[in-house]
Amino acid sequence: RDIVVTEERLDHIKRRHPEDFALFEKFGADTVCNPDFIIRDTKNKGTVFMIRELPDTNLNVVVRAVLETEDSNRKNSVMTFYRIRQRNLRKLMEKNDILYKKE
């Protein structure tokens, strides 16, 4: 299904992660369409981390997915985007379920 990013969420990324916004513009769509990992967020129901590995860093697009029990008119949506260090990615993978791993 489609994943949308609202103006409010774009403003959030610009404000809260200004050093990462250019990376979001360049790699955000590709991270969502072609992630290296999709990890379930066990703290927030219906939320996943879509991870893209780059040579010098990792990118994390946090997506809120519409659940089957919710209004079908709702859209999956980007919540935020930021770089994530390798150490933090390992911790994320240890504490949460890996739903997808690129082969």
N, C-alpha and C positions, 0 to 999 in steps of 0.2 A: 504494500500500500504506500501511498504518498506520505512524505514527511515534509511538514511546513516549518518555516521559520518566520515568526511575526516581527513586525517593526519593534515591538517592545523588547523582544529577545535579542534582536540585533543591537538595540541601544544598551541592553544589559551587558553584552559581550564587549562593546566599545568602552563602556564605563568601567566595568569590573576587571576586564582582561585586555586592556588597550594594547599591550605588547604582543598579544596573540591575534588581534583582529585581522591583520594582513594575512596571517596563516589561514584563518577561517575563510577569508575571501578566496584564497588560492586553493586550499585543500578540503574545505568543509563538505562540499557536495561529493567529492570523490571518497572522502572518509565514510560518508553515509552509504554511498552506492557500492563501495568496494573496500569494506573494512578488513583489517587483518584479524581482529577479534571482535566478538560481541559478548559482553559480559553482563549478566543480570545484576542489578543493584538490589541486594537483599534487604536494604534499609528502606527503600522506597518502592512500593508496589507499582508495577507497570513501567519501571524505568530501567533503561539499559545504557551501558557505556559502549560506544562504537569507537574502537581504537584503530589508529593508523600509525604504523611504525615508519619513521623517516631515519635517515642515516645519523642525524645529530639529536633527535628528540622523538617523542611520541605525541600524537594528537588524540584528544578525547572529546567526542561529541556526545553529550548527554541527551538522550531522547526519551520523551514520555510517550509510551505506546498506548493506544486505545485498547482497552481490554474487551473481551467478548461480552462481558456483563454491562458495559457502558453504552451510552448513546452512540449508535452507529454513524451519526452525522458528524461526530467529533473527528479530528484529524490527529495522526501522530505528529508530535512537534518537538523541535529542538528546544531544549531548556537552556543549555549553555555550552561553551566550548573553551578548552584550555589545553596547554601543553602539560604533559605528565612525564615525570622522570622515570627512568627504568626501574629504580628501586620502588617507587610508588605503584607502578604498573604491576610489579611482582606481588606486592601486598594486596592489591585489588584482586588479582587473579587467585590468590590464596584464600581470600575471605568471601569470594562470590563465585557463582556458577558460571563457567565458560559455556556459552550457548553455541558459539561458532568460532572455529579457528581456521584461517586460510591455509590451505595445503600447498 
